């Protein structure tokens, strides 16, 4: 039993690390900077910008991740017959 418990803990830690490493703010490297008293994480240019705001850099990155995922998951992709 202790080995199963260790294996389950190891798997849970691996999944947590994997999720952290694949966050949009970790893979896209948005710019993180201060505007006034707010931290901003932004990615893109012109009209194609995704931003997140927070009281700390981490909060701004978490808000950025949430916005990015809402936009990319909620945007339907039309797939047409290519044959």
KAURFEN-V404381 format. One record per pair of residues at least 24 apart in sequence whose ideal C-beta (glycine too) atoms are under 7 Angstrom apart, sorted by sequence separation. I is the first residue (numbers start at 1). J is the second residue. D is the distance in whole Angstrom. If there is no record, write none. Layout:
I J D
I J D
This chain:
32 57 5
32 60 6
32 61 7
30 64 6
25 61 4
25 64 5
24 64 7
25 65 5
24 65 5
23 65 5
24 68 4
24 69 7
